[in-house]
């Protein structure tokens, strides 16, 4: 089965996708969730590129928030999914497209070494406001500090121009303006809109899993259809001689 690669956003970790990954794996899908926080957009993109290159077939590649900038620069995906994510064009960065909302900016805590973190209570409001309290609390505990400058990185490649893509607008998002999301969605092949906050993989993982399973099925069907003509022209072994 085609794999799924899950790419988290700023301050997040692969563990934030745990509920989605577990459900997909229980259905037989291979799931990879690379750790970012490599210090720059180009380094984060390289980490995801290595994960994609290690797979036998082009995967469904999902990027959340800043993760959209990362997956934009990756080559070799079968389908791109932008989940409340940035879809930069040539010369654009996540910060240049509009970046974080005022509510999310107010949650940012500046550290002495130049990195930033998120104030826990304000992070819940901005990122997980529609999530059940136990899930939101766990998600906040998983957050980590972020090196400066990643959001200002500009992708060198723009995969959405060649690869089929789906944008998911989170209509109740408090971190990235849904109006901005709809503008970026116009660059993608398809758009869905969910009445969720910024992080449905925490509060409503079944929504994310359902979309990814649908796209996996579409990829598998397309590959099967592409193989059918080849199978028709494959020579059959000669009948064995009768004895």
Phi, psi and omega per residue, in radians:
X1 nan 2.503 3.084
X2 -1.047 2.509 -3.083
X3 -1.545 2.890 3.028
X4 -2.087 2.330 3.045
X5 -1.992 2.131 -3.076
X6 -1.837 2.154 -3.046
X7 -2.062 2.002 -3.051
X8 -1.381 3.005 -3.135
X9 -1.748 -3.002 3.115
X10 -1.028 2.513 3.115
X11 1.247 -0.176 -3.068
X12 -1.653 3.026 3.124
X13 -2.327 2.866 3.032
X14 -0.966 -0.556 -3.112
X15 -1.083 -0.357 3.075
X16 -1.125 -0.386 3.123
X17 -1.611 0.188 -2.984
X18 -0.967 -0.792 -3.083
X19 -1.131 -0.653 3.099
X20 -1.205 -0.823 -3.103
X21 -1.070 -0.747 -3.124
X22 -1.098 -0.739 -3.136
X23 -1.169 -0.718 3.120
X24 -1.148 -0.756 3.134
X25 -1.127 -0.617 3.125
X26 -1.140 -0.387 3.078
X27 -1.603 0.064 3.063
X28 1.728 0.029 -3.127
X29 -1.448 2.577 2.978
X30 -1.482 2.327 -3.101
X31 -2.225 2.273 3.081
X32 -2.162 2.335 3.123
X33 -2.307 1.589 -3.083
X34 -1.168 2.600 3.020
X35 -1.462 2.215 3.071
X36 -1.586 -2.332 -3.124
X37 0.995 0.748 3.136
X38 -1.602 -0.048 3.043
X39 1.895 -0.277 3.132
X40 -2.806 2.845 3.088
X41 -1.077 -0.749 -3.105
X42 -1.111 -0.680 3.115
X43 -1.204 -0.687 3.081
X44 -1.111 -0.733 3.132
X45 -1.104 -0.723 3.114
X46 -1.065 -0.678 3.134
X47 -1.100 -0.735 3.126
X48 -1.256 -0.647 3.110
X49 -1.042 -0.714 3.114
X50 -1.102 -0.673 3.117
X51 -1.139 -0.728 3.122
X52 -1.163 -0.745 -3.115
X53 -1.122 -0.445 -3.111
X54 -1.394 -0.150 -3.098
X55 -1.578 2.593 -3.106
X56 -1.291 -0.405 -3.128
X57 -2.318 2.666 3.068
X58 -1.025 2.209 -3.060
X59 -1.569 2.969 2.821
X60 -1.375 2.210 -3.031
X61 -2.051 1.968 -3.116
X62 -1.864 2.279 3.049
X63 -2.108 2.300 3.119
X64 -1.862 2.265 3.032
X65 1.017 -2.112 3.065
X66 -0.973 -0.492 3.112
X67 -1.007 -0.355 3.051
X68 -1.134 -0.682 3.061
X69 -1.090 -0.653 -3.132
X70 -1.165 -0.916 -3.064
X71 -1.186 -0.423 3.088
X72 -1.027 -0.632 -3.087
X73 -1.530 -0.027 -3.082
X74 -1.593 2.440 3.094
X75 -1.811 2.645 2.990
X76 1.656 0.209 3.076
X77 -1.428 2.645 3.036
X78 -1.504 -0.525 3.117
X79 -2.745 2.435 3.107
X80 -1.845 2.368 3.066
X81 -2.119 2.132 3.098
X82 -1.832 1.877 -3.102
X83 -1.754 1.804 -3.058
X84 0.788 0.822 -2.918
X85 -2.118 2.885 3.126
X86 -1.496 2.426 3.139
X87 -2.151 1.347 -3.050
X88 -1.290 2.535 3.012
X89 -1.741 -3.049 -3.093
X90 -0.975 2.242 3.103
X91 1.386 0.020 -3.090
X92 -1.780 2.647 3.034
X93 -2.199 2.944 3.070
X94 -1.040 -0.783 -3.141
X95 -1.097 -0.702 -3.121
X96 -1.197 -0.457 3.133
X97 -1.353 -0.245 3.140
X98 2.484 -0.484 3.027
X99 1.049 -2.617 -3.046
X100 -1.324 2.635 3.042
X101 -1.217 2.939 3.090
X102 -1.058 -0.684 -3.132
X103 -1.078 -0.736 3.129
X104 -1.259 -0.668 3.108
X105 -1.075 -0.643 3.122
X106 -1.164 -0.363 3.138
X107 -1.464 -0.222 -3.060
X108 -1.292 2.328 3.105
X109 -1.990 2.174 -3.114
X110 -1.561 2.209 -3.110
X111 -1.633 2.728 -3.109
X112 -1.030 -0.511 -3.107
X113 -1.470 0.087 3.138
X114 1.669 -0.248 3.063
X115 -1.325 2.971 3.125
X116 -2.288 2.705 3.025
X117 -2.305 -3.000 3.138
X118 -2.173 2.354 3.047
X119 -1.141 2.183 -2.996
X120 -0.936 -0.893 -3.080
X121 -1.156 -0.697 3.130
X122 -1.234 -0.540 3.091
X123 -1.143 -0.694 3.089
X124 -1.020 -0.812 -3.109
X125 -1.077 -0.755 -3.048
X126 -1.401 -0.666 -2.974
X127 -1.816 -0.570 -2.972
X128 -2.278 0.491 -3.034
X129 -1.088 -0.408 -3.132
X130 -1.792 0.179 -3.088
X131 -1.678 2.558 3.026
X132 -0.959 2.531 -2.997
X133 -0.957 -0.786 -3.135
X134 -1.083 -0.653 3.133
X135 -1.230 -0.707 3.109
X136 -1.124 -0.717 -3.141
X137 -1.112 -0.734 3.110
X138 -1.111 -0.760 -3.114
X139 -1.076 -0.702 3.123
X140 -1.147 -0.680 3.136
X141 -1.117 -0.476 -3.136
X142 -1.379 -0.331 -3.090
X143 -1.053 2.585 3.139
X144 -2.329 2.954 3.118
X145 -1.226 2.801 -3.038
X146 -2.237 2.322 3.056
X147 -1.164 2.621 -3.116
X148 -1.274 2.660 2.936
X149 1.663 -0.260 -3.079
X150 -1.068 -0.722 -3.120
X151 -1.158 -0.264 3.104
X152 -1.683 0.028 3.129
X153 -1.208 2.548 -3.116
X154 -1.987 2.108 3.129
X155 -1.086 2.559 3.105
X156 -1.579 -0.305 -3.132
X157 -2.281 2.668 -3.077
X158 -2.277 1.466 -3.007
X159 -1.061 -0.502 -3.096
X160 -1.158 -0.234 3.111
X161 -1.375 -0.341 3.133
X162 -2.072 -0.396 -2.998
X163 -1.873 2.398 3.064
X164 -0.964 2.468 -3.037
X165 -2.513 2.612 3.086
X166 -2.198 2.258 3.068
X167 -1.838 2.305 3.048
X168 -1.888 1.959 3.056
X169 -1.462 2.209 3.048
X170 -1.695 1.772 -2.908
X171 -1.198 -0.328 3.131
X172 -1.897 0.414 -3.096
X173 -1.165 2.325 3.082
X174 -1.882 0.002 -3.106
X175 -1.809 -0.704 3.078
X176 -2.203 2.171 -3.068
X177 -0.935 2.155 3.101
X178 -0.987 -0.537 3.097
X179 -1.118 -0.707 3.069
X180 -1.140 -0.690 3.107
X181 -1.041 -0.735 -3.140
X182 -1.138 -0.621 3.082
X183 -1.107 -0.774 -3.141
X184 -1.219 -0.551 3.136
X185 -1.085 -0.472 3.139
X186 -1.114 -0.291 3.107
X187 -1.439 -0.222 -3.034
X188 -1.688 2.889 -3.131
X189 -1.198 -0.647 -3.027
X190 -2.476 2.718 3.102
X191 -2.363 2.410 2.967
X192 -2.108 2.703 3.065
X193 -2.302 2.177 3.139
X194 -2.000 2.515 3.101
X195 -1.537 1.182 -3.136
X196 -2.288 2.970 2.982
X197 -1.414 -2.803 -2.988
X198 -1.218 -0.369 -2.939
X199 -2.269 1.165 -3.137
X200 -1.132 -0.349 3.090
X201 -1.174 -0.315 3.046
X202 -1.613 -0.907 -3.015
X203 -1.523 -0.439 -3.098
X204 -2.565 1.129 -3.036
X205 -1.079 -0.468 -3.130
X206 -1.088 -0.551 3.079
X207 -1.079 -0.811 -3.119
X208 -1.161 -0.771 -3.135
X209 -1.079 -0.747 3.140
X210 -1.049 -0.761 3.124
X211 -1.134 -0.787 -3.096
X212 -1.149 -0.677 3.085
X213 -1.117 -0.696 3.092
X214 -1.046 -0.793 -3.118
X215 -1.227 -0.621 3.047
X216 -1.068 -0.791 3.123
X217 -1.065 -0.693 3.125
X218 -1.119 -0.740 3.127
X219 -1.119 -0.760 -3.139
X220 -1.117 -0.734 3.120
X221 -1.105 -0.700 -3.139
X222 -1.154 -0.682 -3.142
X223 -1.228 -0.657 3.096
X224 -1.108 -0.756 3.122
X225 -1.105 -0.639 3.136
X226 -1.204 -0.492 3.140
X227 -1.412 -0.450 -3.066
X228 -0.952 -0.850 3.125
X229 -1.066 -0.602 3.118
X230 -1.166 -0.666 -3.141
X231 -1.147 -0.614 -3.128
X232 -1.099 -0.517 -3.080
X233 -1.744 0.086 3.107
X234 -1.332 2.141 -3.108
X235 -1.136 2.402 3.104
X236 -1.519 2.587 3.114
X237 -1.114 2.525 -3.138
X238 -1.075 2.593 3.095
X239 -1.104 2.397 3.120
X240 -1.158 2.541 3.129
X241 -1.119 2.508 3.125
X242 -1.321 2.623 -3.136
X243 -2.044 nan nan
